[in-house]
Amino acid sequence: MTTPSDFFATLANFQAATVPFKQLSLARKARLQLGKIAPPNGWRQLRVAVLASGTLSQFADLLCAMLAKQQIAIDVYESDYGSVPQAILNPASDLYTFAPDVVILLTNQRDLLTIGQLSAGADIDALQRAELQHWQSLWQTLGERTNATIIQNNFDLPAGSVFGSMDQKLRFTPKRYIQELNLLFADAMPAHVLVHDLAGLAATVGAQSWQDPRMYHHAKQPCTLENLPRYAQSVAQLILASVGHVKKCLVLDLDNTLWGGVIGDDGLSGIELGQGSPLGEAHLALQRYALRLKDRGVLLAVCSKNNIENAVQPFQSHPDMLLKEDDIACFVANWLPKPDNIRTISETLNIGLDSFVFVDDNPAERAIVREFLPMVAVPEMPEDAAYYVRTLQDGQYFESITYSAEDANRTAMYKANQARQEQQQSSVDMDSFLGSLNMEAIIRPFQAADMERIAQLIARSNQFNLLTRRHSLEALQHFAQDPNVLTISMRLKDKFGDNGLIAVWIGMGDTETKTVTIDTWLMSCRVLSRGAEQHLRNHVAMLCQDAGYDTLVGVYSPTKKNRMVADLYPRLGFEATDTDNVWALALNNYAEIPTHITTLS
C-alpha cells in the first residue's frame, strides 16, 4: 500500500526544469498515488476544473504534482475535448456537479473566435468588442453558478508575421490584434477572474520554441512537451497566490551575491559593483530587481556570514550601491549558521519561514538551509551572476494577485515595528509601554478605497486568522452592500508610524435568531500584543448590539498555521458552547476590555 512517505519521496525529485519525459512520468505517478491515499493532516484540498480545447491530461498531472509539493491536494475535472463553452453554458454540465474551487481556462490564440475575420477593411474595434463579450459571458456564467476563482489565460502571439515589422503598426494583423485584445482582457476582468499571462510566458521562451505546430495538429498539445512543466508551474504559482501561499521576504547573502568579492578581504574599493565591469553590472542588476520587489511589497532581509561593521559598509558608503540600509527590513550579519539566522529574521519580522526565498551564491550554504529549513524556498543559483535575476524570475516565487498602496510602505512599517520592540524592551512594564505608544484606530465598514488591501489581507493572512476563508474581491464587494452582513476594517497608527489597514472582520447576521456569526476575523501579526484584538472585539460587540442582535458567535477552524488564536475567544470573554470550537458572547451582558487605543471618529 502506498504511504504518504512514499508520496513525498516521489515528489522530492520533482523539479520543473528537468527533462520533460521524466517529469511527465513522475507527475503521473504522483497523481495516481494521491488518488489512492488520504492527504496527510494539514494539507489543503481543492477541486480544480481544467477547461481547454486541446489535450489536458499531462498538464493536469504536472499541476497536481506541483501543488502537492506545497501540501495542496487537488481533485481535477477535465473538460471534454473542444467543449469549453458547452461545459460552461450548459447548466446540467458535469462541471457544476463537480463544484470547483478553481476553474482554469487554458485558452490560446487558436481559441479566438474573431481571429479569422481580420482583414484590411474589418471593423477592428467591433471584432474586439465581440471577442471580449464572448469571454465575459463565460466569466459571468461561471460566477453565477459557482463560487470558484477563475484563471483565464490571455493569448500568445503568433510565431510568424504577415507584414514583418509592419505588424506592429497595422491593427488588422493577428499580432497587433492579439496584443490589443490582451490589454482589453486585463482591464475588463472582474474581481473573481485572474489573468494568467500566457503571452508573457510564451514570449519568455520564444514563440517558435513555445509552439509546436506538429504536436498541435497531431495531438492538440497546447505547447511543446519541453515547456509543459514550465506552463504548469506558472499556473500553479497563480493558484498558490490565490489561496494565500505567498512569499513575503527575499533573504539575500552579501559576498558574491549582492556584489562581487568578499568585503572583509577586498575592502570597499575592492569589491566589484557598478557600471564598467560585467560582473559589477550583473550584481547591480540583482539589486535593481530586489528594489523593484520591495516597491511592490516584498520585504528584503540580509543574512550574511560577516562582521556587521564590514557588512553594512557598502550600504553606507559604496557609490554604486543601489540598496541602502533603509531598504532592508532585517539585517543579520554574524558567524552563526545561516538556518539559525533565518529563524531570527522570521521571529523579528513575525512571518512564517515558508514565506521566505533565500538567495546565496554558495552551494554549501544553500544545501544547509534546504536541509534544516525545508519550508524555505532556495533557488539553485547559477555560477554566473549574470543569470541571477533570470533564475529568480523563472521561479515565479513572488506571484501576486493584488496590489495596494500600502505595499510600497511595507518595509517602513516593519522597521517601525522594530523600533516599537526596542522601546518595549526598555519599558518598565507592558502597560506603561502600550500607554506610551499613543495608539489611534480608525474602525469603519468596508470602503471602496480599501477593497484591494482587504482582499490582499484575506488572501495572505494565515496565522491570526480564525477561519482562513478566502473571499474574492467580488464577494467582498457583495458583502459591503448586503444589509445582513456586518463588515469592519481597522487601521492603527501610533507615535512610530502608521501600520495601515491591519484587521478585517465580517459577520453574518440572522434577524430571526438575533445572532451574528463571525465569518472572517483576521489581523496582521505585526500588531499583536498591543490590544488591537481586544479593541476590535469591543467595537464589534457594540456594533452588533446597536444593530439589534443578542448573541455573537465565533468559530475557530484549526489549521497548521493559526494555532496562535486557538484560545482567542475565551480570552475575549466568549463562552464555550456544546459544539467544539464554537464560542458565544451574550451582547446584553458583556464587559468591555480596557485597552490603550483611542478610536478616531
N, C-alpha and C positions, 0 to 999 in steps of 0.2 A: 504493500500500500504506500502510495506517495505521501510523504510528510511535508509539513511546512518547511522543515530544514532542507529537504531535497529541493523544494521550490526555490528557496533563497540561493542554494548552490547553483541552480540553473541560471538565475539572474546575475550572479556575481560576475560572470564573464560577458555580460551583455552590454556592449557599448555601441553607440550609434554610428561610430566612424569606421567600424571594421568591415570586412568583406561581406557584401550583402547576402550571399547564398548561405553562409554560416549564420548570419543574423536571422534570416528567414526560418531556418531550421530551429534555432534556439527559441525564436518567438513562437512558432507553432507549438513546440514542446511546452513552453511556459503557459501558453493559453490553455492547452489541454489539461495540464496539471491543475491550474487554477479552477477549472471546471469540475475537478474531482474532489477537491478539498475545500473545507470551510476556511475563509480567510482568518488569519490569526486575530486575536483580540487587539483592538485598537486600530485595525485597518478601516479605511473608509470604503464604502461600496457605492458605486454609481452605475446607473443604467444609461448607456451611450448608444444613440442611434446614428449610424453612418449611412448617409444617403449620397449616391453618386450614380452617374450614368455608365461608369466603367467598372473595372474589376476592383473588388473591395477586400477580399479575404486576407491577402498578405498585408495590406495596410492595417487592418483590424488586429491581426496577430502582433504586429510590431507595436501598435498603440497599447494593446493590453500589457505587453511585457514592460514597456517603458513606464507606464503608470504604476505597475506592480512594484517596480523598484522604489517608488515613492509611497509604498504601502496603500495604494488605492486599487481595489479590485473592481473591474468593470464587467458588466454583462452587456454584450454587444448585440444590437439589432442591425442587420444589413438589409438594405432595400434590394428588391429585385432589380435585375439588370435593366437599365434605361427607364426606370419608373419613378423618378424623383417627384415630379408634380402630382402623379397619381397617388403616391403614398401619402402626400401631404393633404391633398384636396378631398380625398375620399374619407368621410367621417367614420366609416367602418373599417378603415385600414388597420392592419396589424400593428402599425406604428403606434397608434393611440392605445391599443390594448397593452402594448409594451410599456407605456407611460414613462418615457425617457426623462432623465435629469438633464442630459445634454444632447443636442441634435447637431451633427456636423454635416454641412453641405459641401461636399468635395467637388466643387464646380471648377471648370477651367474654360478656356476660350471657346472650346467646341460646344459649350452649353449655352452660348449666347444666341437667342432667338433671332436677333436682328442683324447678325454679322453678315449674313448672305444678301442683305438688301442694300449694302453700301455701293454707292456709285457717285459719279461727279454731280449728278442732278438730285441726289437724295436730300430730304429734309433731315439733317443730322440731329438737330435738337428734338424733332418728333420721334425719331428712332430711339434716341437715348431715353426719352420720357417713357416710351412704350416698354423698353427693356427694364427700366427701373421699376415701373408699375407692376410688371410681371413678378419680379422678385419680392417687391413689397407685399403683394397679395399673399405670397407664400409665407413670409415672415408673420404677417398678421394672422393668418390661419393657424400657424403653429402656436402663436402667442395666445390665441383664444382657446385652443384645445389642449394645451399642455402648459406646465409651469417651467418648461425647460429653458436653459440657456442655449441660444443658437449661435453656432460658429459658422460663419459664411466666408468661403474663400472669395477674394477678389479674383481677377482674371489675368493669367500670364500672357505675356506679349508674344506675338509670332516670332519665330526664329529668323525668318527672312523679311524682305521688304518688297513693296510694289514699286515705289519711286526712288528707292535708295534713301539718301539723306532728306529728300523732299517729303518723306513720310511724316516728318515732324511738323511740317507746315500745312499739309492738306488734311482737313478734318474727315474726309471720307475714306482715308486709308485705314486698314484694320489696326495698325499700331497706334496711330493718333486717336482713333475712335475708342479703343480699349483704355488708353491712358486717361482720357477724359471721363470715361464711364467709371473707372476705378475711383476717381475723386468724387464723383457724384454718389457712388455707393457709400463711401466713407462718411460723407456728410449726411446722408439720408438714413443711415441705420439707426433704428430705435434702441432704447436702453437695453432690451433683452437680446440684442443681436451684437455679436463681437466679430469684427473683421479679422480674418486670418490673411496675412499679406503673402499670398501665393506669388504674386507678381514680384515682390521683393526677393522671395526665396529663390525663384527661378532665375532672376537676374544675378543673384549672388553666384549661382552655379554657372550660369551662362545658358542662354536659351537653347542652343544646339546640344549642350550636354544634358540639359534637363529633359528635353523632349526626344522621344524615340519613335519616329513615325512607324517603323516596322512593328514595334511592340504594341502601338496603339491599334494599328489595323488588324493585327492578328489576335490580340488579347484584350484590347481596350484598357491597357495599362496606363494610368494617369501620368506616369513619368518613367524614366529609366529605372531598372532594378537597383542600380547603384545608388540612386537618390531616394528610394523609398524609405530607408531608415531616417534620413535627414527630414523628409516630409513628415513622417510620423512623430519624430521628436519635436518638430515645430508646432504641430497641433497639440501634442501632449503638454508642452510648456504653457500653452494658452489655457488648456483645461485646468492645469495646476493653479495658474493665477486666478482663474475664476472661482476656485474653491478655497482660496486662501493660502495655498502653498507658494509663498513668495520669498525670494531672497531679499534681505533688507540691508545687508552690510558687506562691503568688499574689504577684505583684510589684506593688506599689502606688506610684503617684505620690502627691504630698502636696497641693500647692496646687490648690484647686478639685476635689480628688478625695476626700481624707480630711477636708478642711474647706473652707469657702467663703472665697475671698480668697487673698491672697499673703502669707505670713508675713513675708517680707523687707521688704515695703512697708507692710502693715497692722499689723504687730506682734501680740503675743499677745492683746491686748484687741480687736483689730480684725477678727480672723477670725471667720467665722460657724460656730458649732458648739454644739449642745446644744438643750435644750428652750426653747420660746417663739419660735423662729424656724423657719418652714417649711424654709428652706434648711439651717439648722443641724441640724434633726432628720433631714433626708434624708442628710446626711453621717454623722450618728451611726448611722443605720440600716446604712450600709455598714460602719462599724467593728464594729457588733454582729455582722453577718454574717461578717466576717473572723475575729472571735474564735471564732465557732462552728466555722468551718472549722479554725482552729488546734486547738481542743479535740478534733476528730476526726482530727488528724494531718497536716493540710496546713501546710506551712511558709509563713510570711509574710516578705516582704522589702520594703524600701523602695528605690526608685530615683527620685531627685529632683534636678532642677537647682536647687541651693540651696547657700548656705553651711551647713556642717554645724552650726554653733552656732545658726543660725536654725531649721534643720530639726528638731533634737531638742527645741527649746524647748516646743512644745505637748505632746509626750510626757512631758516632765518636770514641766510647771507648769500646763497648762490644766486647770481644774477639771472640765470636761465631756469631757475626752479619755478614751475607753474603752480605746484601745490604749496600752500602755506600752512602753518600750524593751525590756523583758524578753520581750515578745510577738513581737518582730521577730528572726528568725533571722539576717538580714544587713541592715545599714543602710548604704546608699551614697547620699551627697549631695555633689555637686560640680558642675562645669560641663562635664564631658565628655559626648560623645554618649551617649544612653541605650543604644544597642546595645552600646557598649563596657562600660558599667556592668553591663548584664545579663550579659554574658560574665564579668565579675568576680564577680558573685553566683553564677553557675554554678560557677566554679572554687572559690570559697570554700566553697560547700555541697557541692561534688563531686557534683552531679546534672546530668543532661543538659539541654540547652536545650529539648528537646522536652517537658520536664516542667513548663514554665513557662506561666502565664497572666499577661499584662501588662495592667494597668488604668491608663488615663490619660485625662483629660478632653480633652486637646489632640489634635485630629485629625492635625496635622502630626507630632507625636511618634509617634502610632500608625502612621502611614504609614511613617515612617523605620524603626521596629522591624520592621514587616512586610517592608520591602524588604531589610534587611540580616540579619534573623533570621527567615526564613520558617517555621522549625520552632516558633517561639514562638506560642502562641495569643493573638491580640489582638482581643478583642471590640470591636465598634463601639459605643462608649458613646453614649447619648443626650445631648442638650444639657441636659435637666432631670435633676438629680442624684436626684430622687425615684425615677427608674426605674433607677438603677444596680444595685441588688440584683436586681431582676427580670431585667435583662439577663444578669447572671451566672448566675442560676438557670436561665433559659431555655437557656443554652448547655450546661448539664449537664457542665461541664468536670471536675467532681470526683466523677464516678460511682465508687462503691465496691462491692466485693463481699465485703469482710471488714472487721472492726474488732477490734483487740486492745487490751489495756490499755496497751500501750506507745505507742500512737498519741498519747494525751494528753500524753505526756512528750517527744514528738519534738523540739520546739523547744529544750527544755533540753538534750537530747543534742547537738544541733548547736552550741549555744552553748558547751557544754563542749568540744567538738571544736576550736572556735576558740581556746579557752584553751590547749589542747594545742599547737596550731600556733604560738601566740605563745611558749610555753616552748621549743618545738623551735628556733625562730629564735634564742633566746638561749643555747642549749646549745652546749658546745664541739664535740661530735660526736654523730652519731646514736646510737651505742652508749650513751653516757652519758645521753642524753635518754630512751631506751627504759628504761634501768635505773631512772631516776628516777620513772617512771610507777607503779611498784608494781602491775603488772597481774596480775589473778587471773581465771582462767577456770573456768566450770562446763561440763563436757562430759558429755553423757548421751544415752541413747536417747530417741526421741520420747516425750514425756509428754502426757497428755490436756490438761493445763493450758496447754501450749504450742502446741497444734494450730492455733489461729486465727492466731497470729503466724507459724508455719511456713508455713501456706498463703498468708499475705499476702506473705512474702518470695519464695516461689516464683512468685507471680503478678506481682510488681512488679520483681524484680531482673533487670537486663539486662546490666550492664557486667561485674561479676565473676560470671559465670555460664557455666560451661564448655559446657553443652549446651542451655540455655534450654528445658528441658522444663517444661510447666505441668501439674502434678498437682493434681487436685481434692482437697478435704478428705477426701472419702470414700476416694480412692485412698491418701492418706497414712495414714488410719486402718487400712486393709488392710495396708499395708507394715509398720506398727508391730506387727502381730500375726503376720506371716509369719516363721517361723524362718530362712528362707533369704535374708531381706533384712536388711541391717545399716543402722540409722538412727542419725544423730547430730545433735544440735543443740548449739550452743556459745554461751554467754553470756560477756561480757567486761566487767570493770569495772576502774577504776584510781582514782588519787587525785582525779581531776577529776569522777568520777561513774560511773554505771552506763550502759554502752552498750546494755544489754538483749540480746536474742537476736540475734546478728549473723551466724550461719553455719548452713547446712543441708547435710547430706551424706547420700546414700543409695547403698548398694552392693548389687548383686545377686550373691549367692553361688552358685557351682556346685560342689557337693561332689565330683562326678566328676573335674573338671579341677583342683580345688582352686584356683579362680580367683575373685576378686571383681572385677566390672566396675562402675566408677563410673557410676551412672545420673544423679545430680544432685550438683553441687557449686557452691554459690553463697555469697557473703558480702556483707555491707553494705559499700559503698565507703568509709564514714566511718571504718573501722578499718584501712584498707590501710596498708602500710609499717610496721606495728608488730610483725610477726612472727606474726600470727594464722594466716595460711595455713600457715606452717611448723609452728606448734604443732599445728594440726589434722592436718596430714599425719603428724606423729609419732604422734599418738594413733590415727589411722586405721590406720597400719601395724601398730602394736602390737595393736590390736583384731582385725584380720584374722589376724595371726599366731597370737594366742591362740585364735582360733576354728578353727585348723587349716588355714588357707589358705596357699598357697605364693606366689601372684602377685597383685598388684594392678594392674588395667588401667584406664587413664584415656583417655577420648576427648574431643577438643576439636572442637566443631562451630562453625565461624566464623560470626559474624553481623556486621552493621554496627556493633553496639554493644559487642561483647565482645572487641575486639582486645587489650585490656589483659592478658588471660590467655592470649594465643596461645603464650607461652613458659613458662607456669606449670609444666607437667610437667617439662621438662628442668631448670628452676631448682630443683625439689624432688627431683631425683635420679632421675627416671624415665628409662628408656632408650627410644630410638626403636624401633619395630617395622617390619615390612615394609609395613605399611599406613599411609598418610598420616594424620596427626593422631591416631594411636593410640600410646600410650606404656605401658610396663610397669615395675613396680618389683618386684624379687625380694625377697620378705619374709625370706628366710634370709640375706640379705647386703645390708643397707641401713644407712646411717649416720644416726643421729639428728641433726637440725639444731638447733643451740643457739638458744634464744630467751630473752627476759626475762619470760616468762609462767609463772606458777605455777598448776597445776591444783588446784582445791579438791576434796577428797573428798566 
